């Protein structure tokens, strides 16, 4: 792991494998470890960059609010510091929002996009829900957010059958700095990019858990329909963290996508 200065913060990152660059961006209240399984597989054909978003993991957590443009510019600085001219992108939830924002803000820097369990737009009515979460974190810390977040992120059968896979995610939520959670929670609900997605002219895979309550299939379909030529894959038996709940199906979708994008290279 190394920490790299970018856009006024130090971001923690890990680089594995050889090949074309591929960057992986995690969800709110997680860190780069949520991609452990995928990174191990992808590092056989990519040079995989995982990083802790501003306010998360071992990266700096300055007071917010943050914006998606700020988080995208963090990535640009990270790419520049590492000499990355172009990279493939895998982002889940907030990571998908950062990927969309980055692709529009810094055209030509992404070779492809995987947008998993994310949205391109939140209705204004969603803001009070985020305000409640922000207030709770500021008043009581992250602990009261752990259980309700896990209920949204995983189906009930998975939580019951696989406590050993839920526990690391619970710990990641618990360990997220309040400043980082609050900062990013100001950025996320302001996303409104659907009308501009047609400007992104790179191969795109949209993935979504069939039972995702937070960024449901309808939101994934909206992204897919706004991006001509994109592919939509709905993963059965998964809620929000589809890669953790259904790693085989998630990984297989990535394999098929990259086989097509790289042409067997």
N, C-alpha and C positions, 0 to 999 in steps of 0.2 A: 504494500500500500504506500502511496505517496500523497502529499498534500501540495496542490498547485495553486498559486495566486492567480485570480482572475476576477476582473470587475469589482475589485475592492474586498473580495473574500478569498479564503483558502478552501478549496474543495478537495475532499478525500477521494482518491480514485485507485482502481486496480486495473492492470492491463495483463491480458493472458492471450496466448495463442499467436498464430502467424497468418497473414493473408490480408485481404481488404479490411479496412477499419469498420467496426460495428459498435455503436454506442447503445447502452442500455440504461433507461431512465425509469426509476421506481415510482410507486404511488406515494401519496401523502401518508405521513406517519409510518413509513417503512424506511429501508436503507438499501444499499447495493446488494446485501446478502439475499434479498428476495429473489434474485436472479441466479443463485448458485447453480442450480441444476441446468438451467438453460445455457449459462456461460460455459459450463464444462463441455456441453455438446457443441456449442457454436465455435468454441476455440479450436476445434479441429479443422476449421476452414476459414476462420476470421481472426483478425487481431481485435479482441473484445475489450472495449473500454467500459467499465462500470464506475459510476461515481455517486457519491451522496449529494443530493440536491442541497443547495443553500438551506440551512436551518434543520438539517437532518444528519443522522449518523455521526461521523467524525468530522464533518464539514463545519465551518463557522456558522453561528446562528445569531446574526445581528438582529436588533429590533426591527420590526416591520412598520407598516405593511409592505409586502412584496407585490410584484406584478408579474404576469407571465412574460412580459417583454424583458423584465429584469432577469428572470430565470433563463430565458433564451439567450440573453447576452452573456450570462455566466458560461453557458455552453460554448458560445463562440470564442470566448477568451480561453476556455479549456482546450478547445480544438487548436487555436492559434499557438498556445504554449507547447502543445505536443506535436505541432507540425502536421496536423490533420487537415488536408485540403478538402476531402470529401469522405463521408461515412454513411453507412447504412444505420437506421435508427429503429430501435425497439422501445416503445414506451407504453406503460400501463397506467390508466387513470390519469393522475397529474402528469406522469411521464409522457402520455399521449398528447396532452394539451401543450406541454412544452415543445414536443416534436412538431405539432402543427404550427405553433407560433414561430419556432425557429425556421421551419421551411419557408414560411412567408416572409420573415424578416431578413433572412440570409439565404436568398435563392442560390442554387448551385452548390451548396455545401452538403446536401443529403443525396445519396444515391438511391435510396428506397426508404419506405416508411412501413412499420408495423404499428398500428394503433389499436391497443387492446383495452377493452372495458373502459372506454373514455367517451367524451362528448366534444362536440364543436360549439355547443351553445347551451347555456342554462336559461330557463325562463326567469324573469325578475322575481317571481313568487318563491324561488328557491333561496333567495338571500336571507330571509328570517331564520331558516334552518341553520345556515352557516353562522349567523350571528349568535344563535343559541350555543353552538359548539364552541365558538370563540370565547363567549362569556364563561362557559363552564371551565374551559382550560385555564383561563386567566384567574378564575376564583378558586379552583380546586386542584389544578394540575391535570396531568394526563390520565390518572387512574380511573376516574368516572367514565372516561371515553372508551376504555378498553373493551368492556363487554358489549356495549351497543355497536361498536365498530365491527367486532368479530361477527356479530349476528348479521350485519349487512354483507360482510365480505365472504362468508362461507355458508353453505347450506347447513341446515340442522343435522342431517344424517352424517355429513362430513365432520362437523364439530364433535359429534358423539363418537364416531369411529376412529378418528385420527387426532387425538389430543396432542400427540408428539409432533405433528406438523402444524398445529394451530399455535402451540406454545411459543415458538420462536417469533411468530408474527405478533402475538400478544406482548412479548417482551420488547419488540421493536416499537410498537405503539407507546408503551409505557416509557421507553427511553427517549422518545422524541422530545427535543427541547420545546418548551411552551412557546418561546419566541418564534421558532421555526414553524410550528403547527399553526399558530395564529397568523404569522406573516403569509404563509401559503394559502391559508383559508380565506384571506382577503383577495388573493389573486384568482383562485379557481372559479368562483361563481361569476366572475366578470367575463368569462370567455364568450365570444360571439363571433365566430369565424366561418360559419357555414357558407355564407354567400361568397367567401373568398377562396374556398377550398379548390375550386376549379383552376386556380392559378398554380396549384402544385402539380407539376408534370413529372412525377417519378412513380415507379411501380409502388402500389400501396395495398397492404393487406389489413383489413379491419376484422378484428377478433372480438368476440363477446361471449361471456357465459350466459347460457339460456335463462338462468335464474338470477341474473344480476339486478338487484333492486335500485341501485344508485345511479348507474349509467346503463339503463336497460337496452334490450335489443332494438327498440325503436330509435334510440339515439345513435346506435351503431349503424342502423340502416340509413339514417339521415346523412351521416358522414359518407357512407358508401354511395348513396345516390347523388351526392354533391361532387363526387370525385370520379369522373368518367374513366373507366378502365380499372377501377379498384376491384378488389375481391372481398367478399364478406363470408366469414366462417363463424357459425354459431356453435358453441361448445356445450353439448348436453351435460347435465349434472354438475354445473359450475355456477357459482355466484360471481362476486366481483374480482377476487384474486384467482382468476381462471387458471393461471400458470401453476399455482400451488395446489389447487383442488383437483385439476385434471392435467397433470404434467405430460402424460403420454399424448393426449389429444392436442394440447397446446404445442408441444414439441413437433408433432407430426405436421401440423399446419405450417409451422415455420420451415420445416425441411422441404415441404412441397413448394412453398413460396420461393425459397432461396435456390432450389433446383431450377426453377423457371427463370428467376432474375439473373442468376450467374451462368445459366446455360451449361451447367455441368462443369464449370471451371473449378 
